[in-house]
Amino acid sequence: MAMRGGVVEKPVRPYIPPTAFLAIGSCASAACVMQIGWTRRAQVTVAPWGTIGALVVLGCALALFAWRFIARWEGTAHGDDAGSFPGRYVRLSLVFAGVGCAVAAAISGVELAGWEHRLHMAGSASVSAWQFVTIGDPSLGEYGASSTVELVDSGIPTGVRLRATMGRTIESGAALRVVGHIERLEEGDWARGRFMRGEVGVLDVATVLEMEENASSSPVAVARTVALSILDSACGPSRALLAGTVCGRVTELAREDAYDAFSRCGLTHLVAVSGSHLAYISAMLEMLLRRLRCGRAAKSAALLVVMALYVMFTGGAPSALRSVSMVGLATAAILGGRRSHAPSALALTVTALVWLNPGVVYDLGFQLSALSVLFIGVLGRYVSYALACLRLPTAIAEPLSLSLVAQWATLPVTLPVFGEVSLIAPLANLVVGPVMTGLLMAGLGATAVGEVVYGVGVLADVPEALIARVADAVLWLPDALAQLAIFLARLFAAVPFASMTVVAPWWLPVLAYGAAIVVYVRWRDASARRVSCIIGLPALLLVAHILRWSMYAPAQVAILDVGQADAILIRDGSRTMLVDAGVDNAVVEALARNNVYALDAVVVTHWDRDHWDGLPDVLDAMPVGQIVVACGASAHAPSELSSVSQEIVEVQVGDVIRVGEFACRVVWPQGLVSGEENADSLCLDVSYGNGEGASLDMLLTGDTEQDELAEYADEVGDIDVLKVGHHGSEIAVAEKPLELLDPELAVASAGEGNSYGHPDPVCVSLLERAGARFLCTKDVGDVIIRPGKTGPVVKTQGIQ
């Protein structure tokens, strides 16, 4: 960072080349065509040729208009100044945008036509008669292992790729014969991701008949297999981290709690194979080549070959391909006697990758990598300059600026996908980043030595146990660094509000990228006061927002819209309790949109999955004090909850749980229960009174139905609001209990289009005849009920 007279100099504004619009036009056109193709995947013709033709014509027209008519207008308007920089820049930008739009649309059409052809091939295949070869590392999910496989005919790959679900992990390069069936891609983000990768369906494997491991292994694949055996990623979290950082394999790491800590701290990019990996490899190799006195051309060729081999070694992730392509373009520019220009290299690389594989525009890793490099290249030095104006040392300002700029670039993309923002990421990257750099360098060196030891040991017929012992000794330093990185990540993850679950607002991309454009266009001088205001004001607003909802939240009961499941939020001031936790991560999203950052307790009414299955997601997302169940139910808790650190507390009839001014009295079940039946549901009579006239009486019934309701309705008496049991089933309520309860409002929680027909019309009719206004979450979203002086105040997403 340049300084003059003790004052930090503002960097020169980077030049955005016209080729950037080639990349923009290509990405936009490919995204449009591929998305339409995805929606048409079940039709006879997948490629939208009408749209493709329109985009090709539009692109060509734009390029022709810019090339001919704008040039003519420039000459008429400016005379001798025709072809001046602004006019020439605009003209070239529009030409490139038009060319990108036309070419990408045509290539996307060809890709979709090929996908359609491969789909027909897969549909005509007899699964047991074909051979499949696995490609890439397996993934371990909730329903077992899965891998990408390619159909092979007479030893020749057909290009037909499927996502195969299997009972166990099968490594890359294995040749299989299986019994199973092929299913089409259904709806959902996961299925769309497979479609964009060129996969035409899901191969559900029932039995593996034959398997030949490493049937098609190349020398690079063999080297990777040896490296993974040396690293032994299944040995523990530190070895799994080593395998992810050095070899790009995260199969085992993704299942470790250490990876969750990295995610909460915004550190997962340090594990992914990216440009930083290639930069370190390049630096080490360049030092070696310098000692060998290699010429510039030989040195550049060697660097490219080694980096390309490393990208293959780590599985060819789009982010790594982007990095090596940029290095290749930069090297070519230098060899051609031109100055290397990162934004130009990025633009051409993105264009090339999109033209080679249009579906890559929907690859999250590709998006994050491209955006991070763009923002770092364009705004990185400016943000570093702004931080230096706060008198931060260069050693802190530069790495901190990289972390801030990368988060600025990627947050609008990651937030809608993961629903989480790491507030501690800049600090965590500042501390853990150097450790991960050392880990990468030591890991690469130790793995290379381990490969040599393994090769020599095999040739010398050394016992495998001795080879393994030597490999462990070689890995001592990188293993220690991996343990240190995991320790630091867990330390940062344990900080309160290290990360927050947030629902992405629609305006976030507009604000983030609009601000980037404003900063680039204005490029103003920075001062300590201005930078302090820019950083301090959002931080102050964020702290005020968190304090407002953590300490002074209004008294309310919210029946959350979590699909065909139950989740009810009770809060008052600093006290917050969740009754039931839904069936999946939808409950975390619901808590986020209601600005919940911690829970004092989670009450699980009973052990039906639609009442507790989202609890692990809640425990991962935020601090939870304790778990409350009915008396006797803790002994029957699902095995998935056996390792939770929270205390499981049992309550019985007559016990009162207080949430601020809310008193939640247990009215059911009577006696010990297992919690495995609907009739075992823990029911709460919730009442509110703050001495100022506002009141609320509400009954939460879990999955109990009319028989149980008749047992405790008389004890509860008159209420304002009834949470209808069992999602509004036909036998959820009856006339006599409704007469005793006399609710003004009845709310059911059900999922749109559920197969049970909930809420049942009979139930709804009974409630309305009893004088209750009926609402269902599938129709109106979250139902928020607040105490009022003249009755409950009801607010929903759709109506008031």
C-alpha positions in Angstrom: 0.0 0.0 0.0 1.6 3.3 -1.1 2.2 6.1 1.4 3.4 9.6 0.8 4.4 11.9 3.7 2.8 9.6 6.2 -0.6 9.7 4.3 -2.0 6.6 2.7 -2.4 7.1 -1.0 -5.7 6.2 -2.7 -5.2 3.4 -5.2 -5.8 3.9 -8.9 -9.3 2.8 -9.9 -9.0 -0.6 -11.7 -10.0 -0.8 -15.3 -13.0 -2.9 -16.1 -12.4 -4.3 -19.6 -15.1 -4.5 -22.3 -14.7 -8.3 -22.2 -16.4 -8.1 -18.8 -19.6 -7.6 -20.7 -18.9 -10.7 -22.8 -18.9 -12.7 -19.5 -22.1 -10.9 -18.3 -23.9 -11.5 -21.6 -22.8 -15.1 -21.6 -23.8 -15.8 -18.0 -27.2 -14.1 -18.3 -28.1 -15.8 -21.6 -27.0 -19.3 -20.4 -28.8 -18.9 -17.1 -32.0 -18.0 -18.9 -31.9 -20.9 -21.4 -30.8 -23.5 -18.8 -33.5 -22.4 -16.3 -36.2 -22.7 -19.0 -34.7 -26.1 -20.0 -35.0 -27.2 -16.3 -38.7 -26.3 -16.2 -39.3 -28.2 -19.5 -37.3 -31.3 -18.6 -40.4 -33.5 -18.6 -41.5 -32.3 -22.1 -40.7 -34.0 -25.4 -38.4 -31.1 -26.4 -36.3 -29.8 -23.5 -34.5 -27.0 -25.4 -36.6 -23.8 -25.7 -35.7 -23.1 -29.3 -38.0 -20.1 -29.6 -36.3 -18.4 -26.7 -32.9 -19.4 -28.0 -33.6 -18.0 -31.4 -34.8 -14.7 -29.8 -31.7 -14.4 -27.7 -29.4 -15.1 -30.7 -31.2 -12.5 -32.8 -31.2 -10.0 -29.9 -27.5 -10.6 -29.3 -26.6 -10.3 -33.0 -28.7 -7.2 -33.3 -27.1 -5.5 -30.3 -23.6 -6.3 -31.6 -24.4 -5.0 -35.1 -26.1 -1.9 -33.7 -23.2 -1.1 -31.5 -20.6 -1.8 -34.2 -22.3 0.1 -37.0 -24.7 2.7 -35.8 -23.1 3.8 -32.6 -19.8 4.2 -34.4 -21.6 6.3 -37.1 -23.3 8.4 -34.3 -20.0 9.0 -32.6 -18.5 10.2 -35.9 -21.4 12.6 -36.5 -21.5 13.9 -33.0 -17.8 14.3 -32.3 -16.2 14.8 -35.7 -12.5 14.4 -35.3 -12.9 12.8 -31.9 -14.7 9.8 -33.3 -13.4 6.7 -31.7 -12.5 8.5 -28.5 -12.2 6.4 -25.4 -15.7 6.7 -23.9 -17.4 6.0 -27.2 -15.1 3.2 -28.2 -15.5 1.6 -24.7 -19.3 1.7 -24.8 -19.3 0.4 -28.4 -17.0 -2.5 -27.6 -18.9 -3.4 -24.4 -22.2 -3.6 -26.2 -20.6 -5.7 -29.0 -19.2 -8.1 -26.5 -22.4 -8.3 -24.6 -24.3 -9.1 -27.8 -21.8 -11.7 -28.9 -21.9 -13.3 -25.4 -25.7 -13.4 -25.4 -25.9 -15.0 -28.9 -23.1 -17.6 -28.5 -24.1 -18.7 -25.0 -27.8 -19.1 -26.0 -26.8 -21.3 -29.0 -24.4 -23.4 -26.9 -27.0 -23.8 -24.2 -29.4 -25.1 -26.8 -27.0 -27.7 -28.0 -26.3 -28.7 -24.4 -30.0 -29.1 -23.7 -30.5 -31.1 -26.9 -27.6 -33.4 -25.8 -29.2 -33.8 -22.3 -32.5 -34.8 -24.0 -30.7 -37.4 -26.1 -28.9 -38.8 -23.0 -32.2 -38.9 -21.2 -33.7 -41.1 -23.9 -30.6 -43.4 -23.8 -31.0 -43.7 -20.0 -34.7 -44.5 -20.4 -34.0 -47.3 -22.9 -31.3 -48.8 -20.7 -31.7 -52.1 -18.8 -29.9 -51.2 -15.6 -28.7 -54.7 -14.8 -27.3 -55.1 -18.4 -25.2 -51.9 -18.3 -21.9 -51.1 -16.7 -21.5 -47.9 -14.7 -18.3 -46.1 -13.7 -18.2 -43.8 -10.6 -17.0 -40.2 -11.1 -15.7 -38.0 -8.3 -15.8 -38.4 -4.5 -18.9 -39.9 -2.9 -21.2 -37.8 -0.7 -22.6 -38.9 2.7 -26.1 -37.7 3.4 -29.1 -38.4 5.6 -30.2 -41.3 3.4 -26.8 -42.9 2.8 -24.0 -42.5 0.3 -24.4 -41.2 -3.3 -22.0 -40.8 -6.2 -22.2 -39.6 -9.8 -21.9 -42.6 -12.3 -21.5 -42.7 -16.0 -23.1 -45.4 -18.2 -20.6 -47.4 -20.2 -21.4 -49.3 -23.3 -18.8 -52.0 -24.4 -16.1 -50.1 -22.5 -17.0 -46.8 -24.2 -18.4 -43.9 -22.0 -21.8 -42.7 -23.3 -21.9 -39.4 -21.5 -25.1 -40.5 -19.7 -24.6 -39.4 -16.1 -26.8 -40.3 -13.2 -26.7 -39.7 -9.4 -26.5 -43.1 -7.8 -27.7 -43.7 -4.3 -26.1 -46.6 -2.6 -25.8 -48.2 0.8 -22.1 -47.5 1.1 -19.4 -45.2 -0.2 -17.8 -46.3 -3.5 -14.7 -44.4 -4.6 -14.1 -42.7 -7.9 -13.1 -45.0 -10.9 -15.0 -48.1 -9.7 -16.8 -50.1 -12.4 -20.1 -51.5 -11.3 -22.9 -53.7 -12.4 -26.0 -53.2 -10.3 -29.6 -54.0 -9.9 -31.9 -51.0 -9.5 -34.0 -48.5 -11.4 -33.7 -45.0 -12.9 -35.9 -42.2 -11.6 -36.4 -38.9 -13.2 -35.3 -35.7 -11.5 -38.1 -34.2 -9.4 -38.6 -30.7 -8.2 -36.2 -29.0 -5.8 -32.8 -27.2 -5.6 -30.9 -30.4 -5.3 -32.4 -31.9 -8.4 -31.9 -28.7 -10.4 -28.2 -28.8 -9.3 -27.9 -32.3 -10.7 -29.6 -31.2 -13.9 -27.2 -28.3 -14.4 -24.3 -30.8 -14.0 -25.7 -32.7 -16.9 -27.1 -35.6 -14.9 -30.3 -37.0 -16.4 -31.8 -38.8 -13.4 -31.2 -40.8 -10.2 -30.1 -44.4 -10.2 -31.6 -46.1 -7.1 -29.2 -49.0 -6.5 -30.8 -52.0 -4.8 -27.9 -54.5 -5.1 -24.3 -54.2 -6.4 -23.7 -57.3 -8.5 -20.1 -56.7 -9.5 -17.5 -54.1 -8.6 -14.0 -53.6 -9.9 -12.2 -50.8 -7.9 -9.9 -48.4 -9.8 -11.0 -49.8 -13.1 -10.2 -46.6 -15.0 -7.7 -45.0 -12.8 -5.2 -42.6 -14.4 -1.7 -41.9 -12.9 -3.1 -38.8 -11.3 -6.0 -40.7 -9.8 -3.7 -43.4 -8.5 -1.5 -40.7 -6.8 -4.7 -39.2 -5.2 -5.7 -42.6 -3.9 -2.3 -43.1 -2.4 -2.4 -39.6 -0.8 -5.9 -40.2 0.7 -4.7 -43.5 2.1 -1.8 -41.8 3.7 -3.9 -39.0 5.1 -6.6 -41.5 6.3 -9.5 -39.0 6.3 -11.7 -41.3 8.4 -9.2 -41.2 11.3 -10.6 -38.0 12.8 -11.5 -34.4 12.2 -7.9 -33.2 11.8 -7.1 -35.8 9.1 -10.4 -35.1 7.4 -9.5 -31.4 7.3 -6.1 -32.3 5.8 -7.8 -34.4 3.1 -10.1 -31.6 2.3 -7.4 -28.9 2.2 -4.7 -30.9 0.3 -6.8 -33.3 -1.8 -10.1 -31.5 -2.1 -12.0 -34.4 -0.6 -14.7 -33.3 2.0 -16.7 -36.5 2.1 -15.6 -37.3 5.7 -15.1 -33.6 6.8 -18.7 -32.7 5.9 -19.9 -35.0 8.6 -17.6 -33.7 11.4 -18.8 -31.1 13.8 -15.6 -29.3 13.1 -17.0 -28.5 9.6 -20.0 -26.9 11.3 -17.7 -24.7 13.3 -15.8 -23.6 10.1 -19.2 -22.9 8.5 -20.4 -20.7 11.5 -17.1 -18.7 11.3 -17.2 -18.3 7.5 -14.0 -20.3 7.1 -15.1 -23.1 4.7 -13.6 -21.2 1.7 -10.2 -21.9 3.3 -10.8 -25.7 2.8 -12.0 -25.5 -0.8 -9.4 -25.8 -3.4 -9.1 -22.3 -4.9 -6.7 -19.8 -6.3 -4.8 -19.5 -3.0 -3.8 -23.2 -3.2 -2.5 -22.7 -6.7 -0.7 -19.5 -5.7 1.2 -21.4 -3.0 2.0 -24.3 -5.3 3.2 -21.8 -7.9 5.4 -20.0 -5.4 7.1 -23.2 -4.3 7.6 -24.5 -7.8 8.9 -21.1 -8.9 11.5 -21.1 -6.2 12.7 -24.5 -7.4 12.7 -23.5 -11.1 14.7 -20.4 -10.3 17.4 -22.5 -8.7 17.4 -24.6 -11.9 17.8 -21.4 -14.0 14.9 -22.2 -16.3 13.9 -19.8 -19.0 10.7 -17.8 -18.8 8.8 -19.9 -21.3 9.9 -23.2 -19.7 9.1 -21.9 -16.3 5.6 -20.8 -17.4 4.9 -24.1 -19.1 6.0 -26.1 -16.0 3.8 -24.0 -13.8 0.8 -24.5 -15.9 1.3 -28.2 -16.2 1.8 -28.7 -12.5 -1.2 -26.6 -11.6 -3.4 -28.4 -14.2 -2.3 -31.7 -12.7 -3.1 -30.4 -9.2 -6.6 -29.3 -10.3 -7.1 -32.8 -11.7 -5.7 -34.3 -8.5 -8.2 -32.4 -6.4 -11.2 -33.4 -8.5 -11.5 -30.4 -10.9 -13.8 -28.2 -8.9 -15.2 -25.2 -10.9 -13.4 -22.7 -8.6 -10.1 -24.5 -9.2 -10.7 -24.6 -13.0 -11.4 -20.9 -12.9 -8.2 -20.3 -11.0 -5.9 -22.3 -13.3 -7.5 -20.8 -16.4 -6.9 -17.3 -15.1 -3.3 -18.2 -14.3 -3.0 -19.6 -17.9 -4.3 -16.4 -19.4 -2.1 -14.2 -17.3 0.9 -16.3 -18.2 0.0 -16.1 -21.9 -0.2 -12.3 -21.6 3.2 -12.1 -20.0 4.8 -14.4 -22.6 3.2 -12.3 -25.3 4.8 -9.1 -23.9 1.6 -7.7 -22.4 0.7 -6.7 -18.9 -1.2 -9.3 -16.9 -4.7 -7.9 -16.0 -6.7 -9.9 -13.5 -10.2 -8.5 -14.4 -9.6 -9.3 -18.1 -8.4 -12.8 -17.3 -11.4 -13.4 -15.0 -13.8 -12.2 -17.8 -12.3 -14.5 -20.4 -12.1 -17.4 -18.0 -15.8 -17.1 -17.0 -16.8 -16.8 -20.6 -14.8 -19.9 -21.6 -16.2 -22.0 -18.7 -19.8 -21.0 -19.5 -19.4 -21.7 -23.2 -17.9 -25.1 -22.3 -20.5 -26.0 -19.8 -23.5 -23.6 -19.6 -24.9 -25.2 -16.5 -21.9 -24.0 -14.5 -23.7 -20.7 -14.0 -25.8 -22.4 -11.4 -22.8 -24.0 -9.6 -22.6 -22.3 -6.2 -18.8 -22.8 -6.0 -18.3 -21.2 -9.4 -20.6 -18.3 -8.5 -18.8 -17.6 -5.2 -15.4 -18.0 -6.7 -16.0 -15.7 -9.6 -17.7 -13.0 -7.4 -15.0 -13.1 -4.8 -12.2 -12.7 -7.4 -14.1 -9.9 -9.1 -14.7 -7.9 -5.9 -11.1 -8.5 -4.6 -9.6 -7.5 -7.9 -11.8 -4.4 -8.3 -12.5 -3.2 -4.7 -9.9 -5.1 -2.6 -7.2 -2.4 -2.6 -9.7 0.4 -2.1 -11.1 -1.3 1.1 -7.6 -1.9 2.3 -6.9 1.8 1.7 -10.0 2.7 3.7 -9.0 0.5 6.6 -5.5 1.9 6.6 -7.1 5.3 7.0 -8.2 4.0 10.5 -4.5 3.5 11.2 -4.7 -0.2 11.1 -1.3 -1.8 10.3 -0.9 -3.1 6.8 -0.5 -6.6 8.1 -4.0 -6.4 9.4 -5.7 -4.1 6.9 -4.8 -6.1 3.8 -6.0 -9.6 4.9 -9.0 -8.0 6.7 -10.0 -6.2 3.5 -9.9 -9.5 1.5 -12.3 -11.1 4.0 -14.6 -8.2 4.1 -14.7 -7.8 0.3 -15.3 -11.5 -0.3 -18.2 -11.5 2.2 -19.6 -8.4 0.5 -19.5 -10.2 -2.8 -20.9 -13.5 -1.7 -23.4 -12.7 1.0 -26.3 -12.0 -1.5 -25.7 -15.5 -3.0 -25.0 -17.5 0.2 -27.7 -16.0 2.4 -30.7 -17.3 0.4 -29.1 -20.8 0.2 -27.8 -21.2 3.7 -29.9 -18.7 5.6 -26.9 -17.8 7.8 -24.5 -14.9 8.1 -21.2 -15.1 10.0 -20.6 -11.9 12.0 -17.3 -13.2 13.2 -15.9 -14.2 9.8 -13.6 -11.2 9.3 -11.8 -11.7 12.7 -11.8 -15.5 12.3 -10.3 -15.3 8.8 -7.6 -12.9 10.2 -6.6 -15.4 12.9 -7.2 -18.8 11.3 -6.2 -17.8 7.7 -2.4 -17.9 8.5 -2.8 -21.3 10.2 -4.6 -22.7 7.2 -1.9 -21.4 5.0 0.7 -23.2 7.0 -1.5 -26.3 7.0 -1.7 -26.2 3.2 2.0 -25.8 2.8 3.0 -28.4 5.4 0.3 -30.8 4.1 1.4 -30.6 0.5 5.0 -31.2 1.5 4.2 -34.0 3.9 1.9 -35.7 1.4 4.6 -35.5 -1.3 7.1 -37.1 1.1 4.5 -39.7 2.1 3.9 -40.6 -1.6 7.7 -41.2 -2.0 7.8 -43.2 1.2 4.9 -45.3 0.0 6.4 -45.9 -3.4 9.8 -46.9 -2.0 8.2 -49.1 0.6 6.1 -50.9 -2.0 9.2 -51.5 -4.2 11.3 -52.6 -1.3 8.5 -54.8 0.0 8.4 -53.0 3.4 5.5 -54.1 5.7 2.5 -51.8 5.4 2.4 -51.2 9.2 5.9 -49.7 9.0 5.0 -47.6 6.0 1.9 -46.3 7.9 4.0 -45.5 10.9 6.5 -43.5 8.9 3.6 -41.7 7.1 2.2 -40.7 10.5 5.5 -39.3 11.6 5.8 -37.3 8.4 2.2 -35.9 9.0 3.0 -34.7 12.5 3.3 -31.0 11.7 0.3 -30.6 9.3 -1.8 -32.7 11.7 -0.9 -30.4 14.6 -1.8 -27.4 12.5 -5.1 -29.0 11.5 -5.9 -29.5 15.2 -5.0 -25.9 15.9 -7.2 -24.6 13.1 -10.1 -26.8 14.4 -9.6 -25.5 17.9 -9.6 -21.9 16.8 -12.7 -22.4 14.6 -14.6 -24.0 17.6 -13.4 -21.1 19.8 -14.7 -18.5 17.4 -17.9 -20.5 16.8 -18.7 -20.5 20.5 -18.7 -16.7 20.7 -22.3 -15.4 21.2 -23.8 -14.3 17.9 -20.8 -15.7 16.0 -23.3 -16.4 13.2 -27.0 -15.5 12.8 -29.8 -17.2 11.0 -31.3 -14.6 8.7 -34.0 -14.7 6.1 -32.5 -13.0 3.0 -34.5 -9.9 2.0 -35.2 -9.4 -1.6 -33.4 -6.1 -1.7 -30.1 -7.4 -0.4 -28.5 -8.0 -3.9 -29.7 -4.6 -5.0 -28.1 -2.9 -1.9 -24.9 -4.9 -1.9 -24.1 -4.7 -5.7 -25.5 -1.2 -6.0 -23.2 -0.1 -3.3 -20.3 -1.7 -5.1 -21.1 0.2 -8.3 -21.4 3.5 -6.4 -18.0 2.9 -4.7 -16.4 2.1 -8.0 -17.9 5.0 -9.9 -17.3 7.7 -7.2 -13.9 6.3 -5.9 -13.8 9.1 -3.3 -10.9 9.9 -1.0 -11.3 8.1 2.4 -10.9 9.6 5.8 -10.9 8.1 9.3 -14.2 9.9 10.1 -15.9 8.8 6.9 -14.8 5.2 7.2 -15.8 5.1 10.9 -19.3 6.3 10.0 -19.7 3.8 7.2 -18.6 0.9 9.4 -20.1 2.1 12.6 -23.6 3.0 11.5 -24.5 -0.5 10.2 -22.9 -2.1 13.2 -24.9 0.2 15.5 -28.1 -0.6 13.7 -27.3 -4.4 13.9 -26.6 -4.2 17.6 -29.8 -2.2 18.2 -31.8 -4.7 16.2 -30.4 -7.7 18.1 -30.9 -6.0 21.5 -34.5 -5.0 20.6 -35.5 -8.6 19.8 -33.3 -10.3 22.4 -34.3 -8.1 25.4 -37.4 -6.2 24.6 -39.5 -8.4 22.2 -43.3 -7.8 22.5 -45.4 -10.4 24.2 -46.7 -12.8 21.6 -47.6 -16.3 20.6 -46.7 -17.2 17.0 -48.0 -20.3 15.2 -45.2 -20.7 12.7 -45.8 -21.8 9.1 -43.4 -24.8 8.9 -45.4 -27.0 6.5 -47.1 -30.2 7.6 -45.7 -29.8 11.1 -46.0 -27.9 14.4 -43.9 -25.1 15.8 -45.3 -22.5 18.2 -43.2 -19.6 19.5 -44.0 -18.0 22.9 -41.9 -14.9 23.8 -42.0 -11.9 26.1 -39.1 -9.5 26.5 -35.9 -11.6 26.9 -37.7 -14.9 27.4 -38.4 -17.2 24.5 -39.8 -20.7 24.3 -40.6 -22.9 21.3 -43.3 -25.5 21.5 -42.5 -28.3 19.0 -39.8 -28.0 16.4 -41.3 -28.9 13.0 -40.0 -31.6 10.7 -37.0 -29.9 9.0 -35.0 -26.8 8.6 -38.2 -24.8 7.9 -38.4 -24.1 11.6 -35.0 -22.4 11.6 -36.1 -20.2 8.8 -39.4 -19.4 10.6 -37.5 -18.4 13.8 -35.1 -16.3 11.7 -38.0 -14.3 10.1 -39.3 -13.7 13.6 -35.9 -12.4 14.8 -35.3 -15.2 17.3 -31.6 -15.6 18.2 -31.8 -17.8 21.3 -34.3 -20.1 23.1 -34.7 -20.6 26.8 -36.4 -23.9 26.1 -37.9 -26.2 23.5 -41.0 -28.1 24.5 -41.5 -31.3 22.5 -45.2 -32.3 22.9 -44.6 -35.9 21.8 -42.2 -38.0 19.6 -44.0 -37.8 16.2 -41.4 -36.6 13.7 -43.5 -33.6 12.6 -43.1 -32.2 16.1 -39.4 -32.8 16.8 -37.4 -33.7 13.7 -36.4 -30.0 13.1 -34.9 -29.9 16.7 -31.3 -30.8 15.6 -31.4 -27.9 13.1 -32.6 -25.6 15.9 -29.8 -26.8 18.2 -27.2 -26.1 15.5 -28.6 -22.7 14.7 -28.9 -21.1 18.1 -28.3 -21.5 21.8 -31.1 -23.5 23.5 -31.4 -23.7 27.3 -33.3 -27.0 27.9 -35.7 -29.5 26.3 -39.0 -30.1 28.0 -41.1 -33.2 27.6 -44.1 -34.9 29.3 -43.4 -37.0 32.4 -42.0 -40.4 31.3 -41.3 -39.3 27.7 -37.5 -38.7 28.1 -36.9 -42.4 28.3 -38.3 -42.8 24.8 -36.4 -39.9 23.1 -35.3 -40.7 19.6 -31.7 -41.9 19.2 -30.9 -38.7 17.1 -31.2 -36.7 20.3 -29.1 -39.0 22.5 -26.0 -36.8 22.1 -27.6 -33.4 22.7 -25.9 -31.4 25.5 -29.1 -29.7 26.7 -30.8 -31.0 29.8 -34.1 -32.9 29.1 -36.7 -31.9 31.8 -39.9 -33.7 32.4 -43.1 -31.9 33.5 -46.5 -33.1 34.7 -50.1 -31.9 35.1 -50.2 -28.8 37.3 -46.6 -27.7 36.5 -46.2 -24.1 35.2 -43.6 -22.9 32.8 -43.1 -19.2 32.8 -42.0 -17.2 29.8 -41.9 -13.6 30.9 -45.5 -12.7 31.9 -46.8 -15.8 30.2 -47.8 -18.7 32.4 -47.9 -22.1 30.6 -49.8 -24.6 32.8 -49.6 -28.3 31.9 -53.1 -29.8 31.6 -52.4 -33.0 29.8 -51.3 -35.9 29.8 -52.3 -37.4 33.2 -49.7 -39.8 34.5 -46.6 -41.3 32.9 -46.5 -41.6 29.1 -44.1 -42.7 26.4 -44.7 -39.7 24.2 -45.1 -42.0 21.2 -48.8 -41.6 20.7 -50.9 -38.6 19.7 -52.9 -39.0 22.9 -49.6 -38.6 24.9 -49.2 -35.0 23.7 -48.2 -32.4 26.3 -50.9 -29.7 26.3 -50.4 -26.2 27.7 -53.0 -23.7 29.0 -51.2 -20.4 28.2 -52.3 -17.2 30.0 -51.0 -13.7 30.0 -51.6 -10.8 32.3 -49.2 -7.8 32.9 -51.4 -5.8 35.3 -52.0 -3.1 32.7 -55.2 -4.7 31.2 -53.7 -6.7 28.3 -54.6 -10.4 28.5 -54.6 -13.5 26.5 -55.8 -17.1 27.2 -54.7 -19.8 24.7 -54.8 -23.5 24.6 -52.0 -25.5 22.8 -53.2 -29.0 22.2 -50.3 -30.8 20.4 -51.8 -33.8 18.5 -54.6 -34.6 21.0 -58.0 -35.0 19.5 -61.6 -34.8 20.6 -61.4 -37.6 23.2 -58.5 -36.1 25.1 -59.9 -32.6 24.6 -63.1 -33.6 26.3 -61.0 -34.7 29.3 -59.3 -31.4 30.0 -61.5 -28.8 28.4 -63.6 -28.2 31.6 -60.5 -27.6 33.6 -59.2 -25.1 31.1 -62.5 -23.2 30.7 -63.1 -20.1 28.5 -60.2 -19.2 26.2 -59.5 -16.6 23.6 -57.5 -18.8 21.1 -57.5 -22.5 20.4 -54.5 -24.1 18.7 -56.4 -26.9 16.9 -55.0 -30.4 17.6 -53.5 -32.8 15.0 -53.4 -30.1 12.2 -57.2 -29.9 12.1 -58.1 -33.5 11.5 -61.7 -34.7 11.3 -61.8 -35.7 14.9 -59.7 -32.9 16.3 -62.6 -31.2 18.0 -66.2 -31.9 19.1 -69.2 -29.7 20.0 -69.2 -30.2 23.8 -65.5 -29.3 24.4 -65.9 -26.3 22.1 -68.9 -25.1 24.2 -66.7 -25.2 27.3 -63.7 -23.5 25.7 -65.7 -20.9 23.6 -62.7 -19.7 21.6 -62.8 -16.5 19.5 -60.0 -17.7 17.2 -58.9 -21.2 16.1 -55.6 -21.8 14.4 -54.4 -25.0 12.7 -50.9 -25.7 11.4 -50.8 -27.6 8.1 -48.8 -27.8 4.9 -50.0 -26.7 1.5 -51.2 -29.6 -0.6 -50.7 -32.2 2.2 -51.9 -35.7 1.4 -54.1 -35.9 4.6 -56.5 -33.2 3.5 -55.8 -31.1 6.7 -57.5 -29.1 7.9 -60.6 -31.3 7.4 -63.8 -29.5 6.4 -65.7 -31.2 9.2 -63.3 -29.7 11.8 -63.5 -26.3 10.2 -67.3 -26.3 10.1 -67.5 -27.3 13.8 -65.2 -24.4 14.8 -67.0 -21.8 12.7 -70.4 -23.0 14.1 -69.0 -22.5 17.5 -68.3 -18.9 16.7 -64.5 -19.1 16.2 -62.7 -17.4 13.4 -60.6 -20.1 11.7 -57.1 -19.6 10.3 -54.6 -22.1 8.9 -50.9 -21.5 8.3 -51.0 -23.0 4.8 -53.3 -20.2 3.8 -52.0 -17.2 5.8 -48.4 -18.1 6.9 -47.3 -17.3 10.4 -50.1 -16.4 12.7 -48.9 -13.9 15.4 -51.2 -13.4 18.4 -50.5 -10.6 21.0 -52.4 -9.8 24.2 -54.8 -7.0 23.9 -57.1 -5.0 26.3 -60.2 -5.9 24.4 -59.1 -9.3 23.0 -56.2 -10.9 21.2 -54.5 -8.8 18.5 -53.9 -11.1 15.5 -51.4 -10.5 12.7 -50.6 -12.8 9.7 -48.5 -12.6 6.6 -51.6 -12.3 4.5 -54.3 -10.6 6.5 -54.9 -8.6 9.7 
